[in-house]
């Protein structure tokens, strides 16, 4: 099983991000899209709003999962389909 992780702040998620996720879905069995927060980076949207945007945007992609992260720390038990 091939797995990939795509981490970023996704502030907001763009068509470019979605294009990469869709192309990766053709190459990998599982893609983790990790929405991160960095204390030293100002964002337009809250982490919760960004996570919801990603969830809605990747809904329906079989290989995609999402995860919430803070400062790059992504606990495996937080991954969701």
ZAMARGU-4260 file (C-alpha; in steps of 0.2 Angstrom, whole numbers, plus 5000, padded with zeros to 4 digits):
<rodrens>
0) 5000/5000/5000 | 5007/5017/4995 | 5004/5031/5007 | 5007/5050/5005 | 5005/5065/5017
5) 5002/5083/5011 | 5004/5095/5025 | 5001/5114/5025 | 4991/5128/5033 | 4979/5128/5018
10) 4974/5146/5022 | 4963/5144/5012 | 4964/5128/5002 | 4966/5133/4984 | 4962/5125/4967
15) 4981/5122/4966 | 4981/5112/4982 | 4965/5102/4976 | 4974/5098/4959 | 4989/5091/4968
20) 4978/5080/4980 | 4968/5074/4965 | 4983/5069/4955 | 4991/5061/4971 | 4975/5051/4973
25) 4979/5042/4956 | 4996/5037/4962 | 4993/5033/4980 | 4982/5021/4990 | 4980/5033/5004
30) 4983/5052/5006 | 4984/5061/5022 | 4980/5080/5021 | 4986/5087/5037 | 4980/5105/5041
35) 4993/5113/5052 | 4995/5128/5063 | 5010/5138/5066 | 5010/5151/5080 | 5022/5162/5071
40) 5012/5163/5055 | 4996/5174/5054 | 4982/5166/5045 | 4966/5172/5038 | 4955/5158/5044
45) 4955/5149/5061 | 4962/5131/5061 | 4944/5124/5063 | 4938/5134/5048 | 4953/5128/5038
50) 4950/5110/5043 | 4932/5111/5038 | 4936/5119/5021 | 4948/5104/5018 | 4935/5091/5023
55) 4922/5098/5012 | 4934/5100/4997 | 4941/5082/4998 | 4925/5073/5002 | 4922/5060/4989
60) 4940/5056/4985 | 4943/5038/4990 | 4961/5039/4994 | 4960/5055/5005 | 4960/5057/5023
65) 4962/5073/5034 | 4971/5077/5050 | 4972/5091/5061 | 4989/5096/5067 | 4998/5109/5078
70) 5016/5115/5074 | 5018/5099/5063 | 5013/5087/5077 | 5001/5075/5069 | 4995/5061/5081
75) 4990/5045/5071 | 4974/5043/5081 | 4968/5060/5075 | 4967/5054/5056 | 4950/5054/5049
80) 4941/5048/5033
</rodrens>
